[in-house]
Amino acid sequence: MKTYPALVLGGYSPDKPDPLALAVGAERKSLIDVAGKPMIYWIVRALAENERVDSITIVGLNPEDNIDFGVDVTYVPNQTTHIDNIMAGVKALKEKDATTTYAVVASADIPLLHTHTVDWLVDACEKMGGDFFYAIVEQQVMESQYPGSARSFVPVQDKRYCGGDLFYVDVNTAVGNEELIRDLLDSRKNVLQQVRIAGFGTLLKFLFRRLSLEDAEAVVSRLVNCDARVISSPYADLAMDVDKPHQLEMVRQLLGENA
């Protein structure tokens, strides 16, 4: 059974504090208390308990944060921007093992992540084949598993989806595509801006709700010069990111009950 390194993106912008962290008086979003542990702890534990993950690298934390994850982790210092944190993480993976190709990448704000969801993603992506896998969750799935989460959804033909925060990627696709990734990340909260980057034809399809998942795969593949896949997840935890106070209260309650 093949195993992979995991990269957890816990970076932050010193000049732009996260609104949720400010609201609850936390130093950084990844350190917000969730059921007695920093938020990032729960993501690391889900990865550490998964047999497909052989190592964990965290961007944006350091040993002085004094978090006991129960496993060894590699720390990468925080950079100034989101894309710089991603590139620093990729570089660290390659420096640790130059033969590294695929990695599991997770954001630090999905504390409900389950290890079986990581299993599902890796297994499904291996079977599909490709270079970059972007997981999405259908609105009905999200609202049935986490009612009241109030996530934002994007129409794709006759359904609506939200984006996930767990990825399976060939880390080499980030090399040589830094500027494009920077543009996409800068506009990640603006769907129309992202579609505009993909081209006028894609923008028209999106506006008239004719954009299909196959269209999205083709656009990303063309832009990033790789074999990109969009994969619909039956598990909503990989998309249950915590951005707002009511979402924080929801995950605190759920993890507190499980504990």
C-alpha positions in Angstrom: 0.0 0.0 0.0 1.4 3.3 -1.1 1.8 6.1 1.5 2.1 9.8 1.1 3.4 12.9 3.0 0.7 15.3 4.3 1.0 19.1 4.2 -1.1 21.2 6.6 -1.5 24.8 5.7 -1.6 26.8 9.0 0.0 30.0 7.7 -1.3 33.5 8.4 -0.9 37.1 7.4 0.8 39.2 10.1 -0.7 42.3 8.5 -4.2 41.0 8.1 -5.4 39.1 11.2 -8.1 36.6 10.7 -11.5 38.1 11.6 -12.6 35.0 13.5 -9.4 34.9 15.5 -9.8 38.5 16.4 -13.4 37.9 17.4 -12.5 35.2 19.9 -9.2 36.7 21.1 -7.0 34.1 19.5 -3.5 34.9 18.3 -4.1 33.0 15.0 -6.9 31.1 13.4 -5.2 27.7 13.6 -4.8 28.2 17.4 -8.4 28.9 18.2 -9.6 26.6 20.9 -11.9 23.8 19.8 -13.0 21.4 22.5 -9.9 22.0 24.5 -7.4 21.8 21.7 -6.1 24.2 19.1 -8.1 23.9 15.9 -5.1 22.6 13.9 -4.7 19.7 16.3 -7.8 18.0 15.0 -6.6 18.1 11.4 -3.2 16.7 12.3 -4.8 13.9 14.4 -7.0 12.8 11.5 -4.0 12.6 9.2 -1.8 11.0 11.8 -4.3 8.2 12.4 -4.5 7.4 8.7 -2.3 4.6 7.4 -2.0 6.2 4.0 -0.1 9.2 5.5 3.6 8.6 6.4 4.7 12.1 7.5 3.2 15.4 8.4 4.6 18.9 7.6 2.9 22.0 9.0 3.4 25.4 7.5 2.9 28.4 9.8 3.6 26.9 13.2 6.8 26.3 15.1 7.8 24.2 18.2 7.4 27.2 20.4 3.6 27.0 19.9 3.9 24.0 22.3 1.2 21.8 20.7 1.4 18.1 21.6 0.1 16.4 18.4 1.2 13.0 19.7 3.3 12.4 16.6 6.4 13.9 15.1 5.8 16.7 12.7 8.0 19.0 10.6 7.6 22.7 11.0 8.0 25.3 8.2 8.1 28.9 9.2 5.3 31.2 8.3 5.7 33.2 5.1 4.1 36.5 4.1 1.3 35.3 1.8 -0.8 32.2 1.3 0.9 31.2 -2.0 4.3 31.7 -0.3 3.3 29.3 2.4 2.2 26.7 -0.1 5.4 27.0 -2.0 7.5 26.8 1.2 5.6 23.7 2.1 6.2 22.1 -1.3 9.9 22.9 -1.1 10.1 21.3 2.4 8.5 18.1 1.1 10.9 18.0 -1.8 13.9 18.7 0.5 12.8 15.9 2.8 12.5 13.5 -0.1 13.4 14.5 -3.6 11.4 11.7 -5.1 8.1 13.0 -3.6 5.4 13.4 -6.2 1.9 13.2 -4.6 0.9 14.6 -1.3 -2.2 15.1 0.8 -2.8 18.8 1.4 -5.2 20.1 4.1 -6.1 23.5 5.3 -5.9 24.1 9.1 -9.5 25.1 9.5 -11.4 21.8 8.9 -11.3 20.3 12.5 -14.2 17.9 11.8 -12.0 16.0 9.3 -12.2 12.2 9.7 -9.5 9.8 8.9 -11.9 7.7 6.8 -12.5 10.8 4.6 -8.7 10.9 3.9 -8.9 7.2 3.0 -11.7 7.9 0.6 -10.0 10.8 -1.1 -6.7 9.0 -1.6 -8.3 5.8 -2.8 -10.6 7.6 -5.2 -7.8 9.8 -6.6 -5.5 6.9 -7.1 -8.2 5.1 -9.1 -9.0 8.1 -11.2 -5.5 9.1 -12.1 -4.4 12.7 -12.6 -2.2 15.4 -11.2 -4.5 17.7 -9.2 -7.7 16.8 -7.4 -10.1 19.3 -6.1 -12.9 17.9 -3.9 -16.3 19.5 -3.8 -19.4 18.8 -1.8 -23.0 19.0 -3.1 -25.3 21.3 -1.1 -27.7 18.5 -0.2 -24.8 16.4 1.2 -23.4 19.3 3.2 -26.8 20.4 4.6 -27.8 16.8 5.5 -24.6 16.1 7.4 -24.1 19.6 8.9 -27.4 21.4 9.0 -27.2 25.0 9.7 -23.6 25.3 8.6 -24.6 28.1 6.2 -21.9 27.4 3.6 -21.8 29.3 0.3 -22.6 27.3 -2.8 -21.9 27.7 -6.5 -24.3 26.6 -9.2 -23.0 24.0 -11.6 -25.7 23.1 -14.1 -28.6 21.6 -12.0 -26.7 21.3 -8.7 -24.9 23.6 -6.2 -21.6 22.8 -4.6 -19.1 24.2 -2.1 -15.4 23.7 -2.3 -13.4 21.4 -0.1 -10.1 22.0 1.8 -8.5 18.6 1.4 -6.5 17.9 -1.7 -4.5 15.2 -3.4 -1.9 16.7 -5.7 1.3 16.2 -7.6 3.4 18.8 -5.8 5.4 19.3 -9.0 2.3 21.0 -10.6 2.9 24.0 -8.3 6.4 24.5 -9.7 6.2 26.7 -12.8 2.6 27.8 -12.1 3.3 30.1 -9.1 1.9 33.3 -10.7 -1.3 31.7 -11.9 -1.9 30.0 -8.5 -1.2 33.4 -6.9 -3.9 35.0 -9.0 -6.4 32.2 -8.2 -5.7 32.5 -4.5 -6.0 36.2 -4.5 -9.5 35.8 -6.0 -10.5 32.7 -4.1 -13.4 34.5 -2.3 -14.7 35.8 -5.7 -16.1 33.1 -7.9 -16.7 35.4 -10.8 -13.1 36.6 -10.7 -11.9 33.0 -10.7 -14.1 32.2 -13.7 -12.9 35.3 -15.5 -9.3 34.1 -15.2 -10.4 30.9 -16.9 -11.6 32.8 -20.0 -14.6 34.6 -21.5 -16.3 31.4 -22.7 -16.1 29.9 -19.3 -17.5 33.1 -17.8 -20.5 32.9 -20.1 -21.2 29.3 -19.3 -21.0 30.0 -15.6 -23.4 33.0 -15.8 -25.9 30.9 -17.7 -25.4 28.0 -15.4 -24.2 25.7 -18.2 -20.8 25.0 -16.7 -20.3 21.3 -16.0 -17.8 19.5 -13.8 -16.2 18.3 -16.9 -15.9 21.9 -18.1 -14.2 22.8 -14.8 -11.7 20.0 -15.1 -10.9 21.0 -18.7 -10.4 24.7 -17.7 -8.1 23.9 -14.7 -6.2 21.4 -16.8 -5.6 24.0 -19.5 -4.7 26.8 -17.0 -2.3 24.8 -14.8 -1.0 22.6 -17.6 -1.8 19.4 -15.7 -4.4 16.7 -15.6 -6.9 18.2 -13.2 -9.9 16.4 -11.7 -12.9 17.6 -9.8 -14.2 15.0 -7.4 -17.6 15.1 -5.6 -17.2 13.9 -2.0 -19.9 12.0 -0.1 -18.2 13.2 3.1 -18.9 16.9 4.0 -16.3 17.1 6.8 -13.6 18.0 4.2 -15.5 21.1 3.3 -16.7 22.1 6.8 -14.2 24.9 7.2 -14.6 27.3 10.1 -14.9 30.9 9.0 -17.7 32.3 11.0 -18.7 32.3 14.8 -21.7 30.1 14.3 -19.5 27.5 12.4 -17.0 27.6 15.3 -19.8 27.0 17.8 -21.0 24.1 15.7 -17.7 22.3 15.5 -17.0 23.0 19.2 -20.2 21.3 20.1 -19.7 18.4 17.8 -16.1 17.7 18.9 -17.0 18.3 22.5 -19.7 15.7 22.3 -17.4 13.2 20.6 -14.7 13.8 23.2 
